[in-house]
Amino acid sequence: MPDYVWRVSFILNGAKCDRTVSSGDWSIDKLKPKNKKERVKFTRRFKNTKYQDYWDVYGSAEKEVTDLLNAMSISYFTVESAYFPIASDFELSLENENELRQTGQRTPSHGKFRFTYRLTLSNSDLEATLKRVTKIASSSNEDIVKHCLTIYRRGLSYEDPFEKFFTIWRAFNAICNHFSTKRSEKQIIEDALQKLSQQDIEHLIKTYSNFTKDSELGLILANHKYDLFNYLVGKNLVNDYGKSRSQELKQALSARQPEEIIKKATLCIYDVRCKYVHGSDSQIMKQERLFTVSSAFLSPLLVLLLYKLL
């Protein structure tokens, strides 16, 4: 019996590609927009295999795709990705599918992936991503990185703002615990923030202060000069012990202390989490927009801390 050529392909909806590019065994093609959404198709061929190798090829391809998507979740993340979960199809099929059915072998199956919004691919971008896949695989923290990425990507897929926030928080919390041996959750978070470089801090300040007007978050922040910090100050957040987190953030902003601004803003988000979990503030528990903003805050911070584990 002749050898088979297996073809693995999956499509990212809502992703953009500058042009058709290739690297290693993967071919990446720009597809025509569908329902006004850009699409990118990833394809790989497995040659010189027998029809009995179907499930081995499937498992190998699935792992490669998962690793690739995980790496991209770090490399190409933008804040907007938190609000536009995109379902991507992953399909495995034979060049001669009819012959496969005649052999009695199980036919190809289908699965779903979630991915981020507005991915832009170029040849250099792809090469950087493939290097990151290798870096994750060779890292001593590979298990915790993949664990956190799995939870994080699941959080991005949720439409419910509360489910999205608490799932992303789980990933954030797991990362922070890796950086600290303290028992206090507040201290654990503060220890994790100390891992951020000056460049990281500057990146976060810029990110939180300049949201695009046409995004979902931009609409929420329109009355706050599209600035997430101003929004948190305006919410008058007070923790369960009577300490005003919003006032602390306001003071840090007035003093123009970047490290303190990020620290105080993070504690604002932490207290949002505490009040909901403890049920200590019935008003916060009704504020969907506050949780949307909180997810927007956590996402880029989480990604930067993941870098520290590689």
KETORSE-625475 format. One record per atom (N, C-alpha, C): x, y, z; residue in three letters. Coordinates in steps of 0.001 Angstrom, whole numbers, padded with zeros to 6 digits, always signed. Example, Ala and Ser with C-alpha at 12.3 -4.5 7.8 and 13.67 -1.06 7.14 Angstrom:
+013190-005690+007800ala;+012300-004500+007800ala;+013200-003300+007800ala;+012850-002250+007080ser;+013670-001060+007140ser;+012900+000030+007870ser;
% end
This chain:
+000850-001199+000000met;+000000+000000+000000met;+000880+001242+000000met;+000545+002236-000809pro;+001372+003438-000885pro;+001340+004245+000404pro;+002373+005036+000575asp;+002405+005904+001739asp;+001389+007030+001583asp;+000976+007564+002714tyr;+000008+008644+002725tyr;+000691+009982+002974tyr;-000009+011022+002592val;+000394+012377+002954val;-000708+012937+003849val;-000363+013188+005097trp;-001338+013745+006031trp;-001260+015271+005971trp;-002427+015901+006020arg;-002465+017361+006000arg;-003164+017870+007261arg;-002456+018673+008036val;-003034+019279+009221val;-003268+020755+008933val;-004465+021234+009208ser;-004728+022655+008981ser;-005646+023203+010055ser;-005468+024459+010392phe;-006404+025137+011272phe;-006471+026598+010882phe;-007611+027204+011149ile;-007872+028580+010725ile;-008107+029467+011934ile;-007427+030611+011947leu;-007649+031611+012979leu;-008567+032680+012413leu;-009739+032813+012975asn;-010677+033840+012554asn;-010405+035121+013332asn;-010420+036252+012648gly;-010142+037507+013321gly;-008665+037823+013377gly;-007840+036968+012766ala;-006396+037189+012725ala;-006013+037800+011379ala;-004885+038458+011334lys;-004414+039094+010109lys;-003019+038603+009754lys;-002753+038500+008478cys;-001445+038055+008004cys;-001000+039007+006893cys;+000219+039514+006981asp;+000719+040453+005980asp;+000781+039822+004598asp;+001191+038573+004562arg;+001354+037866+003289arg;+001553+036389+003612arg;+001587+035558+002601thr;+001849+034143+002812thr;+003298+033950+003233thr;+003490+033282+004344val;+004838+033062+004853val;+004982+031590+005218val;+006205+031150+005408ser;+006454+029769+005812ser;+007688+029722+006688ser;+007703+028752+007560ser;+008858+028548+008428ser;+008868+027094+008868ser;+009972+026427+008624gly;+010046+025018+008975gly;+009009+024227+008199gly;+008180+023483+008940asp;+007173+022639+008308asp;+005823+023318+008159asp;+005707+024553+008630trp;+004420+025234+008616trp;+004320+026230+007469trp;+003143+026251+006841ser;+002827+027254+005834ser;+001679+028098+006372ser;+001814+029429+006280ile;+000807+030335+006820ile;+000266+031187+005682ile;-001032+031090+005438asp;-001655+031744+004299asp;-002699+032768+004732asp;-002679+033900+004049lys;-003703+034919+004242lys;-004935+034517+003449lys;-006086+034409+004109leu;-007325+034028+003444leu;-008202+035258+003223leu;-009149+035115+002334lys;-010079+036207+002102lys;-010956+036406+003332lys;-011313+037650+003638pro;-012181+037908+004799pro;-013510+037169+004670pro;-014024+036723+005787lys;-015312+036051+005820lys;-016138+036712+006917lys;-017340+037147+006567asn;-018183+037875+007514asn;-017441+039066+008112asn;-016665+039742+007221lys;-015921+040956+007580lys;-014774+040684+008549lys;-014406+039436+008720lys;-013301+039092+009610lys;-012133+038526+008815lys;-010925+039003+009128glu;-009727+038464+008497glu;-009487+037043+008999glu;-008833+036237+008167arg;-008554+034852+008538arg;-007143+034453+008116arg;-006531+033604+008910val;-005202+033084+008603val;-005255+031558+008720val;-004682+030882+007728lys;-004691+029421+007735lys;-003288+028876+007927lys;-003126+027990+008891phe;-001867+027310+009171phe;-001967+025889+008617phe;-000970+025465+007873thr;-000992+024126+007273thr;+000356+023451+007433thr;+000311+022153+007708arg;+001527+021353+007717arg;+001223+019988+007109arg;+002165+019485+006337arg;+002007+018164+005728arg;+002958+017158+006379arg;+002428+015965+006621phe;+003231+014856+007150phe;+003337+013810+006046phe;+004513+013678+005466lys;+004686+012779+004332lys;+005254+011432+004771lys;+005151+010459+003857asn;+005756+009137+004039asn;+005281+008449+005318asn;+003982+008488+005549thr;+003408+007796+006698thr;+002384+006782+006203thr;+002121+005785+007019lys;+001138+004764+006677lys;-000239+005184+007173lys;-001286+004552+006655tyr;-002631+004934+007097tyr;-002818+004598+008564tyr;-002056+003583+009080gln;-002182+003228+010495gln;-001621+004308+011416gln;-000851+005246+010851asp;-000195+006267+011672asp;-001115+007440+012010asp;-002376+007336+011615tyr;-003271+008477+011746tyr;-003248+009104+013136tyr;-003478+008313+014174trp;-003614+008878+015518trp;-002283+009377+016067trp;-001180+008762+015640asp;+000128+009278+016055asp;+000376+010651+015440asp;+000037+010781+014153val;+000201+012060+013477val;-000712+013105+014118val;-001941+012711+014408tyr;-002904+013624+015009tyr;-002378+014148+016347tyr;-001895+013217+017195gly;-001393+013626+018499gly;-000196+014553+018403gly;+000703+014245+017473ser;+001889+015079+017279ser;+001508+016472+016800ser;+000589+016522+015830ala;+000163+017813+015283ala;-000571+018627+016333ala;-001410+017969+017106glu;-002170+018678+018138glu;-001238+019319+019159glu;-000181+018597+019529lys;+000783+019149+020484lys;+001502+020359+019885lys;+001907+020243+018612glu;+002605+021359+017963glu;+001706+022599+017892glu;+000445+022378+017546val;-000495+023491+017449val;-000703+024142+018808val;-000874+023313+019837thr;-001076+023839+021189thr;+000121+024662+021629thr;+001326+024144+021392asp;+002539+024877+021764asp;+002644+026195+021001asp;+002282+026150+019723leu;+002360+027346+018893leu;+001381+028416+019388leu;+000160+027998+019685leu;-000845+028939+020177leu;-000467+029492+021541leu;+000097+028642+022380asn;+000539+029109+023696asn;+001593+030199+023557asn;+002552+029962+022677ala;+003616+030949+022480ala;+003041+032245+021932ala;+002081+032138+021014met;+001475+033339+020452met;+000664+034095+021488met;+000100+033381+022444ser;-000657+034062+023487ser;+000227+035020+024255ser;+001512+034733+024304ile;+002451+035652+024936ile;+002901+036695+023924ile;+003349+036256+022780ser;+004015+037153+021837ser;+003117+038232+021281ser;+001875+037893+020986tyr;+001050+038808+020240tyr;-000140+039326+021027tyr;-000082+039220+022327phe;-001215+039650+023125phe;-001383+041157+023094phe;-002609+041608+022905thr;-002952+043013+023089thr;-004148+043060+024020thr;-004329+044172+024688val;-005416+044280+025659val;-006766+043967+025028val;-006955+044358+023776glu;-008236+044131+023129glu;-008585+042657+023018glu;-007590+041783+023074ser;-007873+040356+022923ser;-008733+039822+024054ser;-008776+040526+025158ala;-009577+040074+026284ala;-011074+040189+026013ala;-011452+040955+024971tyr;-012870+041210+024766tyr;-013427+040620+023485tyr;-012567+040012+022696phe;-013030+039447+021441phe;-012546+038008+021304phe;-013117+037085+022092pro;-012698+035690+021981pro;-013047+035129+020610pro;-012073+034468+019999ile;-012265+033945+018649ile;-012134+032430+018660ile;-013131+031736+018139ala;-013075+030280+018041ala;-012370+029904+016749ala;-011337+029076+016838ser;-010584+028649+015659ser;-010775+027156+015437ser;-010964+026757+014195asp;-011181+025346+013875asp;-009845+024641+013645asp;-009762+023428+014135phe;-008571+022600+013956phe;-009024+021315+013295phe;-008535+021035+012094glu;-009029+019900+011333glu;-007870+019053+010819glu;-008023+017759+010920leu;-007030+016835+010378leu;-007713+015953+009343leu;-007152+015862+008160ser;-007787+015046+007123ser;-006734+014381+006245ser;-007152+013365+005525leu;-006269+012656+004605leu;-006378+013237+003207leu;-005292+013091+002417glu;-005373+013467+001012glu;-006401+012583+000305glu;-006481+011329+000714asn;-007446+010403+000129asn;-008343+009886+001254asn;-009346+010661+001594glu;-010176+010330+002744glu;-011067+009126+002472glu;-011473+008941+001209asn;-012329+007802+000889asn;-011629+006478+001173asn;-010351+006427+000819glu;-009606+005194+001054glu;-009468+004928+002549glu;-009369+005996+003313leu;-009290+005840+004767leu;-010552+005167+005297leu;-011695+005604+004829arg;-012939+005020+005308arg;-013049+003546+004914arg;-012535+003216+003736gln;-012626+001834+003274gln;-011793+000886+004135gln;-010767+001409+004756thr;-009920+000547+005581thr;-010563+000254+006928thr;-011658+000969+007256gly;-012285+000758+008540gly;-011690+001622+009643gly;-010706+002419+009299gln;-010085+003308+010275gln;-011071+004431+010632gln;-010984+004932+011856arg;-011850+006028+012248arg;-011574+007276+011401arg;-012612+007997+011067thr;-012457+009180+010230thr;-011960+010354+011068thr;-011389+011350+010404pro;-010831+012499+011123pro;-011855+013187+012019pro;-011368+013685+013148ser;-012239+014356+014107ser;-011996+015867+014072ser;-012833+016589+014771his;-012748+018043+014792his;-012649+018524+016240his;-012014+019664+016420gly;-011918+020249+017750gly;-012002+021753+017658gly;-011964+022424+018795lys;-012039+023873+018836lys;-010871+024446+019636lys;-010395+025579+019177phe;-009396+026334+019921phe;-009934+027735+020158phe;-009435+028388+021168arg;-009715+029799+021384arg;-008430+030572+021129arg;-008573+031743+020548phe;-007372+032512+020264phe;-007640+033985+020434phe;-006585+034774+020433thr;-006728+036200+020654thr;-007088+036954+019379thr;-007439+038181+019535tyr;-007949+039011+018459tyr;-006845+039855+017838tyr;-006999+040134+016545arg;-006091+041014+015815arg;-004632+040551+015853arg;-004432+039292+015647leu;-003081+038771+015464leu;-002566+039216+014098leu;-001368+039746+014049thr;-000754+040123+012789thr;+000527+039322+012615thr;+000608+038571+011529leu;+001758+037702+011305leu;+002634+038221+010180leu;+003921+038160+010393ser;+004896+038392+009337ser;+005930+037285+009492ser;+006850+037190+008561asn;+007846+036132+008631asn;+008691+036243+009896asn;+009096+037472+010255ser;+009910+037666+011458ser;+009105+037361+012716ser;+007803+037707+012689asp;+006939+037401+013830asp;+006865+035892+014058asp;+006693+035159+012973leu;+006575+033709+013073leu;+007859+033092+013614leu;+008989+033544+013122glu;+010265+033012+013600glu;+010422+033263+015101glu;+010019+034447+015550ala;+010108+034759+016978ala;+009200+033845+017793ala;+008029+033549+017244thr;+007092+032665+017936thr;+007646+031249+018051thr;+008207+030748+016954leu;+008762+029395+016983leu;+009922+029301+017968leu;+010701+030365+018077lys;+011782+030380+019066lys;+011207+030338+020472lys;+010084+031035+020659arg;+009474+031047+021982arg;+008931+029669+022355arg;+008408+028940+021352val;+007957+027573+021603val;+009116+026750+022161val;+010284+026881+021525thr;+011470+026157+021973thr;+011881+026595+023370thr;+011776+027888+023627lys;+012169+028424+024933lys;+011273+027892+026046lys;+009968+027812+025776ile;+009046+027266+026769ile;+009377+025808+027044ile;+009615+025044+025972ala;+009880+023613+026109ala;+011169+023336+026877ala;+012144+024244+026774ser;+013429+024023+027448ser;+013483+024667+028831ser;+012433+025384+029208ser;+012422+026073+030496ser;+012169+025099+031639ser;+012819+025331+032755ser;+012575+024506+033936ser;+011187+024763+034504ser;+010566+025873+034061asn;+009221+026211+034514asn;+008160+025882+033464asn;+008476+024959+032568glu;+007556+024641+031473glu;+006165+024283+031979glu;+006071+023477+033033asp;+004762+023023+033516asp;+003910+024179+034027asp;+004501+025068+034830ile;+003725+026183+035378ile;+003346+027160+034275ile;+004240+027369+033298val;+003930+028274+032192val;+002744+027741+031391val;+002779+026476+031031lys;+001694+025893+030237lys;+000393+025858+031041lys;+000523+025591+032335his;-000659+025580+033207his;-001333+026951+033219his;-000529+027984+033410cys;-001073+029345+033474cys;-001619+029792+032123cys;-000940+029424+031041leu;-001417+029787+029710leu;-002753+029124+029397leu;-002908+027874+029811thr;-004161+027167+029578thr;-005320+027865+030285thr;-005100+028223+031546ile;-006148+028913+032307ile;-006419+030285+031714ile;-005344+030994+031373tyr;-005474+032350+030836tyr;-006263+032358+029530tyr;-005916+031460+028616arg;-006617+031396+027338arg;-008079+031014+027531arg;-008355+030173+028525arg;-009751+029828+028822arg;-010500+031073+029300arg;-009838+031872+030136gly;-010458+033098+030619gly;-010793+034056+029492gly;-009892+034175+028511leu;-010139+035067+027375leu;-011363+034647+026571leu;-011702+033372+026625ser;-012801+032866+025805ser;-014170+033162+026399ser;-014223+033508+027697tyr;-015515+033735+028334tyr;-016091+035094+027971tyr;-017381+035135+027709glu;-018064+036395+027457glu;-018553+037027+028749glu;-018937+036216+029720asp;-019396+036740+031002asp;-018239+037452+031708asp;-018378+038736+032060pro;-017266+039498+032639pro;-016779+038963+033976pro;-017675+038356+034759phe;-017271+037810+036052phe;-016459+036528+035865phe;-016938+035638+034989glu;-016212+034401+034700glu;-014849+034719+034083glu;-014826+035701+033181lys;-013571+036084+032545lys;-012572+036565+033589lys;-013008+037470+034458phe;-012101+038040+035456phe;-011552+036974+036390phe;-012412+036137+036951phe;-011933+035187+037950phe;-011104+034059+037347phe;-011333+033737+036105thr;-010478+032737+035459thr;-009097+033332+035181thr;-009059+034573+034674ile;-007769+035239+034465ile;-007064+035440+035801ile;-007830+035743+036847trp;-007228+035910+038180trp;-006551+034627+038645trp;-007150+033485+038348arg;-006548+032201+038739arg;-005162+032055+038128arg;-005029+032404+036857ala;-003723+032313+036199ala;-002752+033313+036824ala;-003213+034531+037046phe;-002390+035566+037675phe;-001936+035132+039062phe;-002838+034580+039830asn;-002532+034137+041192asn;-001497+033016+041195asn;-001623+032089+040239ala;-000672+030974+040144ala;+000733+031484+039835ala;+000827+032486+038954ile;+002128+033058+038618ile;+002736+033749+039829ile;+001932+034559+040505cys;+002431+035295+041679cys;+002946+034347+042751cys;+002229+033262+042974asn;+002659+032294+043989asn;+004011+031682+043668asn;+004359+031652+042382his;+005643+031086+041988his;+006806+031987+042399his;+006516+033272+042617phe;+007572+034241+042933phe;+007717+034522+044424phe;+006875+033927+045260ser;+006904+034296+046666ser;+006602+033103+047565ser;+007161+033133+048761thr;+006895+032095+049761thr;+006043+032642+050899thr;+005581+033888+050757lys;+004774+034521+051808lys;+003416+033837+051929lys;+002770+034002+053053arg;+001452+033402+053260arg;+000338+034395+052939arg;+000625+035668+053121ser;-000366+036693+052829ser;-000490+036880+051320ser;-001721+036832+050809glu;-001921+036989+049371glu;-001475+038367+048903glu;-001716+039387+049714lys;-001290+040741+049373lys;+000233+040809+049251lys;+000945+040180+050176gln;+002411+040167+050129gln;+002920+039382+048926gln;+002232+038305+048588ile;+002601+037498+047421ile;+002517+038338+046155ile;+001448+039100+046029ile;+001272+039969+044860ile;+002372+041023+044825ile;+002673+041636+045958glu;+003705+042677+046009glu;+005078+042107+045657glu;+005365+040879+046108asp;+006635+040237+045756asp;+006736+040006+044250asp;+005626+039589+043633ala;+005618+039345+042193ala;+005855+040644+041425ala;+005268+041727+041880leu;+005423+043016+041198leu;+006865+043498+041223leu;+007628+043075+042227gln;+009030+043469+042310gln;+009863+042841+041202gln;+009329+041833+040532lys;+010040+041184+039425lys;+009978+042010+038139lys;+009094+043001+038112leu;+008949+043826+036913leu;+010125+044787+036784leu;+010626+044920+035573ser;+011714+045857+035310ser;+011150+047259+035110ser;+012044+048238+035038gln;+011617+049604+034776gln;+010931+049697+033419gln;+011454+048953+032460gln;+010844+048925+031122gln;+009445+048327+031174gln;+009279+047281+031981asp;+007956+046671+032150asp;+006969+047674+032731asp;+007409+048388+033754ile;+006555+049376+034410ile;+006125+050453+033414ile;+007082+050945+032635glu;+006781+051985+031651glu;+005791+051478+030605glu;+005958+050212+030205his;+005043+049617+029233his;+003627+049556+029805his;+003494+049155+031047leu;+002178+049058+031672leu;+001528+050427+031838leu;+002317+051402+032260ile;+001795+052760+032417ile;+001223+053253+031086ile;+001964+053030+030018lys;+001525+053464+028691lys;+000283+052700+028259lys;+000257+051408+028509thr;-000879+050573+028113thr;-002154+051006+028818thr;-002071+051210+030123tyr;-003257+051534+030909tyr;-003739+052975+030699tyr;-002897+053792+030126ser;-003238+055212+029978ser;-003722+055573+028581ser;-003670+054627+027643asn;-003984+054956+026246asn;-004796+053855+025575asn;-006042+053724+025955phe;-006890+052738+025303phe;-007535+053341+024063phe;-007715+052516+023045thr;-008312+053024+021810thr;-009793+053328+022028thr;-010247+054372+021386lys;-011606+054852+021598lys;-012663+053904+021051lys;-012309+053114+020035asp;-013315+052269+019398asp;-013395+050869+019996asp;-012641+050600+021048ser;-012699+049291+021692ser;-013806+049279+022735ser;-014189+048086+023168glu;-015214+047964+024213glu;-014768+048684+025476glu;-013509+048508+025822leu;-013007+049152+027026leu;-012967+050666+026849leu;-012662+051117+025631gly;-012635+052550+025359gly;-013976+053203+025642gly;-015058+052492+025325leu;-016393+053021+025598leu;-016639+053158+027097leu;-016129+052213+027850ile;-016282+052270+029306ile;-015478+053416+029894ile;-014296+053642+029340leu;-013383+054639+029889leu;-013535+056020+029267leu;-014527+056189+028405ala;-014677+057447+027671ala;-014763+058657+028593ala;-015440+058524+029713asn;-015584+059641+030650asn;-014407+059759+031617asn;-013393+058941+031400his;-012206+058949+032275his;-010943+059173+031450his;-011087+059884+030327lys;-009973+060232+029440lys;-009259+058996+028904lys;-010022+057898+028749tyr;-009491+056638+028219tyr;-008304+056157+029047tyr;-008363+056429+030334asp;-007275+056109+031263asp;-007817+055191+032350asp;-007266+053976+032428leu;-007738+052995+033397leu;-007474+053445+034829leu;-006357+054131+035067phe;-006053+054612+036417phe;-007114+055595+036901phe;-007499+056538+036040asn;-008531+057507+036406asn;-009849+056812+036731asn;-010127+055755+035998tyr;-011351+054985+036259tyr;-011327+054381+037659tyr;-010206+053771+038031leu;-010101+053138+039354leu;-010167+054167+040476leu;-009575+055321+040254val;-009657+056390+041257val;-011117+056817+041427val;-011818+056939+040320gly;-013204+057379+040367gly;-014165+056385+040986gly;-013758+055123+041091lys;-014638+054104+041671lys;-014643+054132+043202lys;-013744+054916+043809asn;-013688+055044+045277asn;-013650+053677+045968asn;-012707+052863+045557leu;-012578+051513+046097leu;-011968+051545+047501leu;-012662+050939+048447val;-012209+050862+049838val;-012179+049398+050228val;-011080+048942+050833asn;-011001+047521+051181asn;-011833+047210+052429asn;-011856+045934+052798asp;-012703+045490+053906asp;-012263+046033+055257asp;-011090+046658+055304tyr;-010590+047215+056562tyr;-010680+048737+056587tyr;-011374+049299+055585gly;-011595+050734+055562gly;-010502+051554+054900gly;-009510+050903+054313lys;-008429+051627+053634lys;-008840+051919+052199lys;-008727+053181+051812ser;-009125+053584+050457ser;-008021+053281+049453ser;-008220+052258+048658arg;-007254+051907+047625arg;-007246+052952+046514arg;-008417+053484+046198ser;-008494+054510+045164ser;-007731+055764+045570ser;-007808+056132+046844gln;-007087+057310+047326gln;-005577+057077+047284gln;-005142+055866+047625glu;-003716+055519+047545glu;-003217+055633+046105glu;-004026+055168+045176leu;-003659+055256+043770leu;-003604+056717+043327leu;-004547+057497+043764lys;-004573+058928+043418lys;-003315+059626+043905lys;-002873+059307+045130gln;-001658+059909+045683gln;-000428+059502+044876gln;-000365+058229+044464ala;+000769+057752+043659ala;+000792+058446+042304ala;-000385+058678+041725leu;-000471+059379+040443leu;-000010+060821+040589leu;-000416+061479+041678ser;-000019+062867+041918ser;+001481+062992+042109ser;+002079+061982+042772ala;+003525+061993+043034ala;+004322+061499+041838ala;+003609+061006+040811arg;+004253+060487+039603arg;+005304+059424+039924arg;+004880+058429+040686gln;+005746+057321+041083gln;+005292+056062+040335gln;+005916+055741+039207pro;+005453+054627+038361pro;+005291+053299+039097pro;+006296+052910+039890glu;+006210+051626+040597glu;+005030+051608+041559glu;+004838+052731+042274glu;+003739+052813+043233glu;+002391+052853+042517glu;+002349+053476+041360ile;+001100+053534+040584ile;+000645+052125+040214ile;+001575+051315+039696ile;+001235+049941+039317ile;+000869+049123+040550ile;+001608+049318+041635lys;+001335+048571+042868lys;-000046+048907+043416lys;-000358+050204+043525lys;-001637+050610+044101lys;-002804+050223+043196lys;-002603+050312+041886ala;-003662+049911+040960ala;-003921+048403+041062ala;-002850+047623+041208thr;-003004+046175+041358thr;-003763+045834+042631thr;-003490+046577+043699leu;-004201+046345+044961leu;-005675+046740+044836leu;-005972+047723+044001cys;-007375+048041+043714cys;-008074+046824+043115cys;-007416+046197+042139ile;-007985+045021+041481ile;-008090+043859+042472ile;-007094+043729+043320tyr;-007107+042675+044339tyr;-008307+042836+045267tyr;-008607+044067+045654asp;-009732+044291+046559asp;-011076+044112+045866asp;-011121+044361+044554val;-012322+044026+043791val;-012568+042531+043882val;-011506+041782+043715arg;-011598+040322+043810arg;-012061+039892+045204arg;-011462+040482+046249cys;-011793+040105+047626cys;-013248+040405+047960cys;-013726+041580+047577lys;-015095+041960+047899lys;-016106+041033+047234lys;-015810+040617+046021tyr;-016722+039705+045339tyr;-016689+038322+045993tyr;-015482+037821+046236val;-015345+036484+046826val;-015934+036433+048232val;-015707+037483+049025his;-016196+037523+050403his;-017655+037961+050495his;-018178+038487+049391gly;-019556+038967+049408gly;-019746+040164+050315gly;-018690+040971+050475ser;-018723+042075+051452ser;-019219+043393+050857ser;-019506+043424+049563asp;-019980+044654+048934asp;-020981+044290+047840asp;-022240+044414+048153ser;-023283+044001+047217ser;-023297+044858+045959ser;-022829+046099+046049gln;-022824+046982+044884gln;-021761+046566+043872gln;-020565+046239+044365ile;-019494+045791+043469ile;-019902+044532+042719ile;-020640+043678+043389met;-021040+042413+042795met;-021992+042589+041614met;-022481+043803+041394lys;-023394+044069+040287lys;-022726+044830+039145lys;-021483+045235+039330gln;-020832+046122+038375gln;-020048+045346+037311gln;-020716+044982+036248glu;-020076+044223+035180glu;-018909+044991+034560glu;-019093+046290+034383arg;-018049+047090+033748arg;-016770+047126+034586arg;-016928+047145+035890leu;-015749+047144+036761leu;-014934+045871+036556leu;-015611+044753+036363phe;-014904+043488+036159phe;-014303+043410+034756phe;-014945+044067+033798thr;-014357+044156+032459thr;-013051+044936+032513thr;-013063+046059+033231val;-011849+046862+033399val;-010797+046079+034173val;-011206+045337+035184ser;-010258+044556+035990ser;-009563+043490+035151ser;-010292+042857+034249ser;-009681+041876+033348ser;-008675+042551+032430ser;-009029+043754+031965ala;-008114+044505+031096ala;-006835+044862+031825ala;-006929+045116+033113phe;-005741+045433+033901phe;-004874+044184+034096phe;-005500+043072+034450leu;-004745+041858+034774leu;-004003+041281+033577leu;-004618+041342+032391ser;-004085+040620+031235ser;-002659+041004+030858ser;-002341+042274+030591pro;-000960+042604+030219pro;+000022+042395+031370pro;-000434+042569+032602leu;+000425+042336+033763leu;+000768+040854+033870leu;-000232+040015+033678leu;-000032+038565+033700leu;+000975+038130+032642leu;+000852+038671+031432val;+001740+038284+030338val;+003184+038663+030654val;+003403+039859+031187leu;+004765+040282+031533leu;+005371+039382+032599leu;+004579+038977+033579leu;+005090+038092+034632leu;+005385+036698+034084leu;+004613+036264+033082leu;+004910+034971+032453leu;+006276+034982+031793leu;+006651+036138+031202tyr;+007974+036266+030600tyr;+009068+035936+031611tyr;+008831+036305+032856lys;+009845+036116+033898lys;+010096+034649+034217lys;+009183+033795+033814leu;+009325+032365+034106leu;+010088+031625+033021leu;+010364+032291+031906leu;+011050+031613+030785leu;+012557+031763+030873leu;
% end
